[in-house]
């Protein structure tokens, strides 16, 4: 599990860096986002399956296609949401059911 989490984190950093790199290319960069946005959305849904992954893939698509939003590290934020923030919420909200047998 740890290896999978590490790989997801590294892949997310790489994808975020690639998405941000298009900002550095004048004139052509925004047009590269047209190609990058659907690819990033596909990768997000592959990395995080289920409902959370589908929502995240829509968000990463919008983030990449809208001008000026490339700075947002969507893949990294999704990693933290999945493995750090949600885990803390789950641990705090656990309910232990106890059955009393007489």
Protein Blocks (a to p, Z undefined) as FASTA:
>chain_A
ZZmmmmmmmmmmmmmmmmmmmmmpghjlmmmmmmmmmmmmmmmmmmmgcjklmmmmmmmm
mmmmpghilmpcfklmmmmmmmmmmmmmmmmmpccdddddZZ
